Amino acid sequence: MGTDFNIRPIGGSVVTAIAWPAPNAARTAVPTELPRDKAVSAADTSLPARNNPQANADQQSKQIVIDRAAAEIVYRVVDNRTSMVVRQFPDEARLRARAYLRAQDIAKQEASSRNTDREA
């Protein structure tokens, strides 16, 4: 009796291919090959994409505005044709939140200054 307990294959393994019948859905499926007039082709990628920020420089202007309610300086990029704001920092929601918090702080300071006892 040997001292090794390894299991070794005696012969070559046999692989048998199992042929499963095609499911009913595959047999009744619509063919995927489309006629030439209904086929869709990929877009032409031979033209490079334009990523030139200088091309839009004449169409946009930069503005600096002071928002008094929020006590904040606002940087804007505005489209000259439509006068619409393209980009803004800080955004409108942040400006509204700062204006609201600033108004609360001012109201709190006014309330604390009115409640002082002036009698001696």
Number of C-alpha atoms within 10 A of each C-alpha: 3 4 5 6 6 6 6 6 7 6 6 6 7 6 6 6 6 6 6 6 7 8 8 8 8 9 10 8 8 8 8 6 8 9 7 8 6 8 8 8 7 5 6 7 7 6 6 7 7 7 7 8 7 8 10 10 12 9 12 18 15 15 12 12 10 11 12 9 13 18 12 14 14 17 16 19 17 18 18 14 8 9 11 12 15 12 13 15 13 13 12 11 9 12 19 13 12 16 18 13 13 15 14 12 12 11 12 11 11 11 11 10 10 9 8 8 7 6 4 3
